[in-house]
Amino acid sequence: MLEHLIRPLLSRWGSVRFPGSQRYWEDRYAQGGTSGPGSSGRLGDFKAQILNSFVRDFEISSVIEFGCGDGHQLSLMNYPLYIGLDTSPTAVALCRARFANDQKKAFILYKPSQRCAQPFPVSADLGLSLDVIYHLVEDSIYNVYMADLFSAARKFVIIYSTDAGIPSAPSQPHIRHRQCSAWIDLHAPRWRLFRSIPNKHPFCGDYNRGSSADFLIYQNISVGPTVSR
């Protein structure tokens, strides 16, 4: 009986204390935190294998990533031209320092809360969202982010995320799983699911060894016929 009374109180207390997704990640990086285990180890290698192969096979000339994080995942990638965006000033500074000698990479501070309903001003062949969508806990931020991601991509969008409205634990207020495919079907009519790739390392209770995220690859059908490679 007591447990049933306490659990809702703890849930509400945690949500009040949570500073919001943008502040959470800035505080995390500013305090020396990383982008998490999904950007390194065998999960990072898995993502790099899929993305590097895709960029090569489909002759992608430019990439824009919404949520570059600390740059560790990026260090495993082979992109011809790259623009990385992040809401954390610390993360952007880390990436600029890490890739200071790479003239083919640029990093921009992204402020979705200050964006208006207009196409994103920068574009690339491929738009990327890796381990980001389920961290966008606010509806307003999520909607702006998704609109910007798809307006900034010319040919393809690759999402690495969960795709179901799974309830999150009160102990993880920075996580909110969403059915992003439903948003795309409703708000991005020019885009069609081209390919889905299940995770090679599905989650098994250890975040360092597995993930519930899979790859969803979308193609802009307005720029030409569907490719089948």
N, C-alpha and C positions, 0 to 999 in steps of 0.2 A: 504493500500500500504506500509506504513512504517513498519508495523508488519511483512510483508513478507520479507522485507529487513533485519530486525534485527534478526529474528529467526535463519537463517543459521549462522550468525556471532556469536551469542551466543552459538550455538551448537559447532562450531569450537573452540571457546575460551575455552569452558568447556573441550573438548577433549585434548587440549594442556595442560591445567592445571592439568588434571588427572595424577597422578604419576605412574599408573600401578597397577594391582590387588595385587601383593605381597606387594608393598610399602603402598598401601591404607590400607590393613588390619593390617599391623604392626603399622602404625601410629594410627589407630583406637584403637587397644588394648593398645598401649603405653600411649595413652591419657585417658585411663580409660573406653573406650567403651566396649560394649559387642558383643556377636555373633548375637544379634538381637532378635526380639520378637518370631521368629520361634523356638527358643530353650527353651522357657519357656511357662508358662500359658497353655491354652488348646491345642495349637499347639504342644508344647513340650510333653504334656501328650499323645496326639494322636500318635506321633511318637514312644514314649516309649511303648505304648500298642502294636503296630504292631510289633516292633522289638523284644521286650521281648518274645512275643508269638512265633515268628518265631524261635528265638534261642532255645527256649525250645522244640518246636514241631519237629524241624529238627535236634535236638541234635548237635547243632553247638558247637565245642570245642574251637574255637579261632576266633577273629575278628580283622581286620585291617581297620582303618578308615582314609581316606584321607581328612583331614580338621576337626580336633577335636575341634578347636575354644577354647573358654574359659573354656570348661569342664562342663558347666551347663547342657547341654543335656545329657552328659555322666553320670552325677550324678543320672539320672533317670533310667539308664540301668542296666541290670543284665547279664553281660558277663563273661563266665568262665575265658578266657584270652583275653587281649586287648592290641593292639598297636595303638596309636594315632599319626598321623602326621599332621603337620601344617607348612605353610611357614613363619609364624610369630614367631620370637624368644620369644616375650613377651607372646604369647598364650601358647607356649610350657612350658615356665617357670611357668605360672599360673597353668597349669594342673599338672606339677610336684609337685608344692607346695600343691595344693588342694588334690591330691591323694598320698601324700608322704608315707602314712602308708599302702597303698594297693600294695602288692607285685605282684598282678596279672595284673597290668597295667604298661605300659611303653610308653614314649613319645619321639618322634624323630623329629628333625627339617627337613623339607622336602624342597628340592631346585630343583624344576622341570626345571628351566633354566639351571642347571648344569648337568642334566641327559642326558645320551646317549641312543641310541636305543638298549637297552638290557632289558631282563626280570628284574622285580624289585627283589632285593636281599632278601626280607623278604616276607613270605606268611602266609595266614591264611585260614580257611575254608570259611569265609565270608568277602567280601570286601564291605565297606560302603562309600557312598557319600551322605551326607545330607545337602541340602541347599548350595551347593558349585558350581555346574556346571554353573549355570547362573551368577556366579560372576567371571568366567574365561573369561575376555574380550579379551585377546590376543589369536590368533589362535595357536601360537607355544606352549604356556602354556597349552591350552586346549587339544591339541593333545597328549602331553607328559603325562598330568594328566590321560586322559582316558586310554592310553596304560598301564600306571603303575597300575591303579586301577584294570584292568582286568588281568594283569599278576600276581598280588599279591594275587588274590583270587583263591582258589582251587575248591570250590564247587558252591558258589553262590556270586552274586553281587547284592546289593540292592541300588538303586538310588532313592533319594527323590528330585525331581526337576521338573521344567517345561520341556516340550518336544515339543517345537515349536519355530520357528524362529520369535518370536514376536519382533517388533522394540521397543527399549527402549527409554525412554524420555531423552532429553539432560540434564535434572536435575539429572539423575541417571547414571552417566558414569561408575559406578562400577557394572552395571548390563547389561548382554547381554544374552538374552534367545536363546537357541540352541535346535535343534532337535537331541538330543543325541541318540535316537534310530536309526537314520540313520547312525551315526558314528559306532555304534555297529554292525549293519548289514553288513557294509562294511569292518570293520577292526577287528572284533572279531568273526570269523566264528564258533568257537567252542561253542559259547554261544547262547542260545535261551531264548526268553521271557517266563518265567514260570508263572508269575502272575502280574497283575496290580491292584493297589488298589487306587481308587479315594480318594481325600482328604475329610475327614469328615467335615472339616470346609473350604469350598471354599471361595476364596477371594471375598469380598463384599464392598471394599473401605476402610477397616480398617486393616492394617498390623498386629495389635495386636490380631485380632480375626479370620482372615482367610488368606489363602495362595493359590496361583495358582499352587503350587507344588503337585504332586501325587507320589505314589510309583510305581517303575518299578523293578520287581524282575527277575533276569536272572540266569539261571542254566548252568553250564558247562556240556555239553552233552557228553564230552569225558571221564568223570570219572565214568559213570555208567548210568543205565536207568533212565528216567525221573520219579521223584516221584510225587505223586498226592495228598498229604495231604493238 
